[in-house]
């Protein structure tokens, strides 16, 4: 994409964002605004969790549980199940 085309596309997006931002409360009812803000927060939390998951370094070499190593239920190993995140 050429620089001129990129600048023009960016200008269109900036203008649309400005117009939507100034008239958002006029277009969207308050209950829907609240719902959208909660959905946005959940989306950002999910994105942060995905980034954290994919940037973790494994503590031990990856090995299939079926190759002789059994998972313990004692809680000494890290659980594969995500923990619950309480929101404000």
N, CA, C and O atoms as a GROMACS GRO file, in nm:
protein
  352
    1UNK      N    1   0.087  -0.118   0.000
    1UNK     CA    2   0.000   0.000   0.000
    1UNK      C    3   0.091   0.123   0.000
    1UNK      O    4   0.182   0.134   0.082
    2UNK      N    5   0.065   0.216  -0.092
    2UNK     CA    6   0.149   0.334  -0.102
    2UNK      C    7   0.123   0.428   0.016
    2UNK      O    8   0.020   0.420   0.082
    3UNK      N    9   0.220   0.517   0.040
    3UNK     CA   10   0.210   0.609   0.153
    3UNK      C   11   0.091   0.704   0.139
    3UNK      O   12   0.024   0.735   0.238
    4UNK      N   13   0.066   0.750   0.018
    4UNK     CA   14  -0.046   0.842  -0.004
    4UNK      C   15  -0.180   0.773   0.023
    4UNK      O   16  -0.269   0.830   0.086
    5UNK      N   17  -0.193   0.650  -0.026
    5UNK     CA   18  -0.317   0.575  -0.003
    5UNK      C   19  -0.334   0.543   0.145
    5UNK      O   20  -0.444   0.551   0.198
    6UNK      N   21  -0.223   0.506   0.210
    6UNK     CA   22  -0.227   0.476   0.354
    6UNK      C   23  -0.269   0.600   0.434
    6UNK      O   24  -0.350   0.589   0.527
    7UNK      N   25  -0.217   0.717   0.398
    7UNK     CA   26  -0.251   0.841   0.467
    7UNK      C   27  -0.398   0.876   0.445
    7UNK      O   28  -0.465   0.923   0.537
    8UNK      N   29  -0.449   0.852   0.325
    8UNK     CA   30  -0.589   0.880   0.296
    8UNK      C   31  -0.680   0.786   0.374
    8UNK      O   32  -0.781   0.829   0.429
    9UNK      N   33  -0.646   0.657   0.379
    9UNK     CA   34  -0.726   0.560   0.456
    9UNK      C   35  -0.724   0.595   0.604
    9UNK      O   36  -0.827   0.587   0.671
   10UNK      N   37  -0.608   0.634   0.654
   10UNK     CA   38  -0.597   0.672   0.795
   10UNK      C   39  -0.681   0.796   0.823
   10UNK      O   40  -0.744   0.805   0.929
   11UNK      N   41  -0.684   0.890   0.732
   11UNK     CA   42  -0.765   1.010   0.749
   11UNK      C   43  -0.914   0.978   0.754
   11UNK      O   44  -0.988   1.036   0.834
   12UNK      N   45  -0.959   0.887   0.668
   12UNK     CA   46  -1.100   0.847   0.667
   12UNK      C   47  -1.137   0.780   0.800
   12UNK      O   48  -1.241   0.810   0.857
   13UNK      N   49  -1.051   0.690   0.847
   13UNK     CA   50  -1.076   0.622   0.974
   13UNK      C   51  -1.077   0.722   1.090
   13UNK      O   52  -1.163   0.715   1.178
   14UNK      N   53  -0.982   0.815   1.090
   14UNK     CA   54  -0.977   0.918   1.196
   14UNK      C   55  -1.104   1.003   1.197
   14UNK      O   56  -1.159   1.032   1.303
   15UNK      N   57  -1.149   1.043   1.080
   15UNK     CA   58  -1.270   1.125   1.072
   15UNK      C   59  -1.393   1.048   1.117
   15UNK      O   60  -1.478   1.103   1.188
   16UNK      N   61  -1.404   0.921   1.076
   16UNK     CA   62  -1.517   0.838   1.119
   16UNK      C   63  -1.515   0.817   1.269
   16UNK      O   64  -1.620   0.820   1.334
   17UNK      N   65  -1.398   0.796   1.326
   17UNK     CA   66  -1.384   0.780   1.470
   17UNK      C   67  -1.426   0.907   1.544
   17UNK      O   68  -1.494   0.900   1.646
   18UNK      N   69  -1.384   1.020   1.493
   18UNK     CA   70  -1.420   1.148   1.556
   18UNK      C   71  -1.572   1.170   1.552
   18UNK      O   72  -1.631   1.210   1.652
   19UNK      N   73  -1.633   1.145   1.437
   19UNK     CA   74  -1.778   1.164   1.424
   19UNK      C   75  -1.855   1.067   1.514
   19UNK      O   76  -1.952   1.106   1.580
   20UNK      N   77  -1.813   0.943   1.516
   20UNK     CA   78  -1.881   0.844   1.599
   20UNK      C   79  -1.862   0.877   1.747
   20UNK      O   80  -1.955   0.862   1.826
   21UNK      N   81  -1.743   0.920   1.784
   21UNK     CA   82  -1.716   0.954   1.923
   21UNK      C   83  -1.800   1.070   1.973
   21UNK      O   84  -1.843   1.070   2.088
   22UNK      N   85  -1.824   1.169   1.888
   22UNK     CA   86  -1.901   1.286   1.931
   22UNK      C   87  -2.050   1.258   1.934
   22UNK      O   88  -2.124   1.321   2.010
   23UNK      N   89  -2.097   1.162   1.850
   23UNK     CA   90  -2.241   1.136   1.845
   23UNK      C   91  -2.279   0.999   1.902
   23UNK      O   92  -2.392   0.955   1.884
   24UNK      N   93  -2.186   0.932   1.968
   24UNK     CA   94  -2.212   0.798   2.020
   24UNK      C   95  -2.329   0.798   2.118
   24UNK      O   96  -2.416   0.711   2.111
   25UNK      N   97  -2.332   0.895   2.208
   25UNK     CA   98  -2.440   0.899   2.308
   25UNK      C   99  -2.575   0.933   2.244
   25UNK      O  100  -2.679   0.898   2.300
   26UNK      N  101  -2.574   1.000   2.129
   26UNK     CA  102  -2.699   1.032   2.060
   26UNK      C  103  -2.753   0.911   1.983
   26UNK      O  104  -2.875   0.898   1.966
   27UNK      N  105  -2.664   0.825   1.937
   27UNK     CA  106  -2.704   0.712   1.853
   27UNK      C  107  -2.739   0.589   1.937
   27UNK      O  108  -2.838   0.520   1.909
   28UNK      N  109  -2.659   0.562   2.039
   28UNK     CA  110  -2.671   0.436   2.115
   28UNK      C  111  -2.738   0.464   2.251
   28UNK      O  112  -2.694   0.553   2.323
   29UNK      N  113  -2.842   0.390   2.286
   29UNK     CA  114  -2.908   0.409   2.415
   29UNK      C  115  -2.815   0.376   2.532
   29UNK      O  116  -2.721   0.299   2.515
   30UNK      N  117  -2.840   0.434   2.650
   30UNK     CA  118  -2.751   0.413   2.765
   30UNK      C  119  -2.732   0.266   2.804
   30UNK      O  120  -2.621   0.226   2.839
   31UNK      N  121  -2.838   0.185   2.798
   31UNK     CA  122  -2.823   0.044   2.833
   31UNK      C  123  -2.730  -0.027   2.735
   31UNK      O  124  -2.650  -0.111   2.776
   32UNK      N  125  -2.741   0.006   2.608
   32UNK     CA  126  -2.654  -0.055   2.507
   32UNK      C  127  -2.510  -0.007   2.525
   32UNK      O  128  -2.417  -0.084   2.503
   33UNK      N  129  -2.492   0.120   2.564
   33UNK     CA  130  -2.358   0.172   2.590
   33UNK      C  131  -2.291   0.092   2.701
   33UNK      O  132  -2.173   0.056   2.691
   34UNK      N  133  -2.366   0.066   2.808
   34UNK     CA  134  -2.313  -0.010   2.921
   34UNK      C  135  -2.276  -0.151   2.876
   34UNK      O  136  -2.169  -0.201   2.911
   35UNK      N  137  -2.364  -0.213   2.800
   35UNK     CA  138  -2.337  -0.348   2.749
   35UNK      C  139  -2.210  -0.349   2.663
   35UNK      O  140  -2.128  -0.439   2.676
   36UNK      N  141  -2.195  -0.251   2.576
   36UNK     CA  142  -2.079  -0.246   2.488
   36UNK      C  143  -1.950  -0.224   2.568
   36UNK      O  144  -1.846  -0.281   2.534
   37UNK      N  145  -1.956  -0.143   2.673
   37UNK     CA  146  -1.837  -0.120   2.756
   37UNK      C  147  -1.797  -0.248   2.829
   37UNK      O  148  -1.678  -0.278   2.840
   38UNK      N  149  -1.896  -0.323   2.880
   38UNK     CA  150  -1.866  -0.449   2.948
   38UNK      C  151  -1.807  -0.550   2.848
   38UNK      O  152  -1.712  -0.621   2.880
   39UNK      N  153  -1.865  -0.556   2.730
   39UNK     CA  154  -1.814  -0.647   2.627
   39UNK      C  155  -1.671  -0.609   2.586
   39UNK      O  156  -1.587  -0.696   2.562
   40UNK      N  157  -1.644  -0.480   2.579
   40UNK     CA  158  -1.510  -0.434   2.545
   40UNK      C  159  -1.411  -0.476   2.653
   40UNK      O  160  -1.300  -0.521   2.622
   41UNK      N  161  -1.449  -0.462   2.779
   41UNK     CA  162  -1.361  -0.501   2.889
   41UNK      C  163  -1.334  -0.652   2.885
   41UNK      O  164  -1.220  -0.695   2.905
   42UNK      N  165  -1.438  -0.732   2.858
   42UNK     CA  166  -1.419  -0.877   2.849
   42UNK      C  167  -1.328  -0.913   2.732
   42UNK      O  168  -1.244  -1.003   2.744
   43UNK      N  169  -1.343  -0.844   2.621
   43UNK     CA  170  -1.259  -0.870   2.505
   43UNK      C  171  -1.113  -0.837   2.536
   43UNK      O  172  -1.023  -0.912   2.500
   44UNK      N  173  -1.090  -0.726   2.603
   44UNK     CA  174  -0.953  -0.688   2.638
   44UNK      C  175  -0.892  -0.785   2.739
   44UNK      O  176  -0.774  -0.816   2.730
   45UNK      N  177  -0.972  -0.832   2.835
   45UNK     CA  178  -0.922  -0.932   2.930
   45UNK      C  179  -0.887  -1.063   2.859
   45UNK      O  180  -0.785  -1.125   2.889
   46UNK      N  181  -0.970  -1.103   2.764
   46UNK     CA  182  -0.942  -1.224   2.688
   46UNK      C  183  -0.816  -1.209   2.605
   46UNK      O  184  -0.735  -1.301   2.596
   47UNK      N  185  -0.798  -1.093   2.546
   47UNK     CA  186  -0.679  -1.067   2.467
   47UNK      C  187  -0.555  -1.071   2.555
   47UNK      O  188  -0.453  -1.128   2.517
   48UNK      N  189  -0.563  -1.009   2.673
   48UNK     CA  190  -0.450  -1.011   2.766
   48UNK      C  191  -0.418  -1.154   2.811
   48UNK      O  192  -0.301  -1.190   2.824
   49UNK      N  193  -0.521  -1.234   2.835
   49UNK     CA  194  -0.499  -1.373   2.877
   49UNK      C  195  -0.434  -1.453   2.765
   49UNK      O  196  -0.346  -1.536   2.791
   50UNK      N  197  -0.476  -1.430   2.640
   50UNK     CA  198  -0.415  -1.500   2.527
   50UNK      C  199  -0.269  -1.462   2.511
   50UNK      O  200  -0.184  -1.548   2.488
   51UNK      N  201  -0.240  -1.335   2.523
   51UNK     CA  202  -0.101  -1.289   2.510
   51UNK      C  203  -0.017  -1.350   2.621
   51UNK      O  204   0.093  -1.399   2.596
   52UNK      N  205  -0.068  -1.347   2.743
   52UNK     CA  206   0.005  -1.405   2.856
   52UNK      C  207   0.029  -1.554   2.835
   52UNK      O  208   0.138  -1.605   2.862
   53UNK      N  209  -0.072  -1.624   2.787
   53UNK     CA  210  -0.060  -1.768   2.764
   53UNK      C  211   0.047  -1.800   2.660
   53UNK      O  212   0.125  -1.893   2.677
   54UNK      N  213   0.049  -1.723   2.553
   54UNK     CA  214   0.142  -1.752   2.444
   54UNK      C  215   0.283  -1.700   2.468
   54UNK      O  216   0.374  -1.735   2.394
   55UNK      N  217   0.303  -1.617   2.570
   55UNK     CA  218   0.437  -1.566   2.598
   55UNK      C  219   0.501  -1.636   2.718
   55UNK      O  220   0.615  -1.606   2.751
   56UNK      N  221   0.429  -1.729   2.784
   56UNK     CA  222   0.486  -1.802   2.897
   56UNK      C  223   0.593  -1.898   2.848
   56UNK      O  224   0.582  -1.956   2.740
   57UNK      N  225   0.698  -1.914   2.930
   57UNK     CA  226   0.800  -2.013   2.902
   57UNK      C  227   0.764  -2.141   2.976
   57UNK      O  228   0.730  -2.135   3.094
   58UNK      N  229   0.769  -2.255   2.912
   58UNK     CA  230   0.735  -2.379   2.980
   58UNK      C  231   0.837  -2.410   3.089
   58UNK      O  232   0.957  -2.392   3.069
   59UNK      N  233   0.789  -2.458   3.206
   59UNK     CA  234   0.876  -2.489   3.318
   59UNK      C  235   0.951  -2.620   3.296
   59UNK      O  236   1.063  -2.636   3.344
   60UNK      N  237   0.890  -2.712   3.225
   60UNK     CA  238   0.951  -2.842   3.201
   60UNK      C  239   0.931  -2.878   3.056
   60UNK      O  240   0.842  -2.823   2.990
   61UNK      N  241   1.010  -2.969   3.004
   61UNK     CA  242   0.993  -3.006   2.863
   61UNK      C  243   0.855  -3.064   2.839
   61UNK      O  244   0.800  -3.136   2.923
   62UNK      N  245   0.800  -3.033   2.724
   62UNK     CA  246   0.667  -3.083   2.692
   62UNK      C  247   0.676  -3.231   2.663
   62UNK      O  248   0.760  -3.276   2.585
   63UNK      N  249   0.589  -3.307   2.725
   63UNK     CA  250   0.588  -3.452   2.712
   63UNK      C  251   0.443  -3.497   2.715
   63UNK      O  252   0.363  -3.445   2.793
   64UNK      N  253   0.411  -3.590   2.633
   64UNK     CA  254   0.274  -3.639   2.629
   64UNK      C  255   0.242  -3.719   2.755
   64UNK      O  256   0.323  -3.802   2.796
   65UNK      N  257   0.124  -3.695   2.818
   65UNK     CA  258   0.089  -3.771   2.937
   65UNK      C  259   0.076  -3.920   2.910
   65UNK      O  260   0.086  -4.000   3.003
   66UNK      N  261   0.053  -3.960   2.786
   66UNK     CA  262   0.036  -4.101   2.756
   66UNK      C  263   0.169  -4.176   2.746
   66UNK      O  264   0.168  -4.298   2.732
   67UNK      N  265   0.279  -4.107   2.752
   67UNK     CA  266   0.410  -4.172   2.740
   67UNK      C  267   0.470  -4.206   2.877
   67UNK      O  268   0.591  -4.192   2.896
   68UNK      N  269   0.389  -4.249   2.970
   68UNK     CA  270   0.442  -4.294   3.097
   68UNK      C  271   0.428  -4.193   3.208
   68UNK      O  272   0.426  -4.232   3.325
   69UNK      N  273   0.416  -4.068   3.178
   69UNK     CA  274   0.401  -3.967   3.282
   69UNK      C  275   0.253  -3.947   3.306
   69UNK      O  276   0.176  -3.927   3.212
   70UNK      N  277   0.213  -3.952   3.430
   70UNK     CA  278   0.072  -3.935   3.464
   70UNK      C  279   0.053  -3.799   3.530
   70UNK      O  280   0.142  -3.749   3.600
   71UNK      N  281  -0.062  -3.743   3.508
   71UNK     CA  282  -0.095  -3.617   3.574
   71UNK      C  283  -0.140  -3.646   3.716
   71UNK      O  284  -0.216  -3.740   3.740
   72UNK      N  285  -0.093  -3.566   3.806
   72UNK     CA  286  -0.135  -3.584   3.945
   72UNK      C  287  -0.252  -3.493   3.975
   72UNK      O  288  -0.261  -3.383   3.919
   73UNK      N  289  -0.339  -3.535   4.059
   73UNK     CA  290  -0.453  -3.454   4.100
   73UNK      C  291  -0.424  -3.381   4.230
   73UNK      O  292  -0.512  -3.317   4.288
   74UNK      N  293  -0.301  -3.390   4.278
   74UNK     CA  294  -0.268  -3.330   4.407
   74UNK      C  295  -0.250  -3.180   4.398
   74UNK      O  296  -0.245  -3.112   4.501
   75UNK      N  297  -0.240  -3.127   4.278
   75UNK     CA  298  -0.227  -2.983   4.264
   75UNK      C  299  -0.082  -2.938   4.258
   75UNK      O  300  -0.056  -2.818   4.255
   76UNK      N  301   0.013  -3.031   4.256
   76UNK     CA  302   0.153  -2.992   4.249
   76UNK      C  303   0.189  -2.942   4.110
   76UNK      O  304   0.276  -2.855   4.096
   77UNK      N  305   0.124  -2.995   4.008
   77UNK     CA  306   0.147  -2.946   3.873
   77UNK      C  307   0.052  -2.831   3.845
   77UNK      O  308  -0.055  -2.820   3.906
   78UNK      N  309   0.091  -2.748   3.754
   78UNK     CA  310   0.006  -2.636   3.715
   78UNK      C  311  -0.116  -2.688   3.641
   78UNK      O  312  -0.104  -2.770   3.550
   79UNK      N  313  -0.231  -2.641   3.679
   79UNK     CA  314  -0.356  -2.685   3.617
   79UNK      C  315  -0.369  -2.626   3.478
   79UNK      O  316  -0.332  -2.511   3.455
   80UNK      N  317  -0.421  -2.705   3.385
   80UNK     CA  318  -0.446  -2.655   3.250
   80UNK      C  319  -0.574  -2.575   3.244
   80UNK      O  320  -0.600  -2.505   3.146
   81UNK      N  321  -0.654  -2.586   3.347
   81UNK     CA  322  -0.781  -2.515   3.350
   81UNK      C  323  -0.757  -2.371   3.396
   81UNK      O  324  -0.691  -2.350   3.497
   82UNK      N  325  -0.809  -2.273   3.324
   82UNK     CA  326  -0.786  -2.133   3.363
   82UNK      C  327  -0.857  -2.100   3.493
   82UNK      O  328  -0.962  -2.156   3.525
   83UNK      N  329  -0.798  -2.008   3.566
   83UNK     CA  330  -0.861  -1.966   3.692
   83UNK      C  331  -0.962  -1.855   3.663
   83UNK      O  332  -0.951  -1.783   3.564
   84UNK      N  333  -1.059  -1.843   3.749
   84UNK     CA  334  -1.166  -1.744   3.733
   84UNK      C  335  -1.112  -1.605   3.768
   84UNK      O  336  -1.042  -1.588   3.867
   85UNK      N  337  -1.146  -1.506   3.685
   85UNK     CA  338  -1.104  -1.369   3.705
   85UNK      C  339  -1.225  -1.290   3.750
   85UNK      O  340  -1.325  -1.283   3.679
   86UNK      N  341  -1.217  -1.230   3.867
   86UNK     CA  342  -1.327  -1.148   3.918
   86UNK      C  343  -1.317  -1.008   3.862
   86UNK      O  344  -1.211  -0.945   3.867
   87UNK      N  345  -1.427  -0.958   3.808
   87UNK     CA  346  -1.431  -0.823   3.752
   87UNK      C  347  -1.494  -0.728   3.853
   87UNK      O  348  -1.571  -0.767   3.940
   88UNK      N  349  -1.457  -0.603   3.838
   88UNK     CA  350  -1.512  -0.502   3.929
   88UNK      C  351  -1.657  -0.476   3.902
   88UNK      O  352  -1.719  -0.393   3.969
   0.00000   0.00000   0.00000
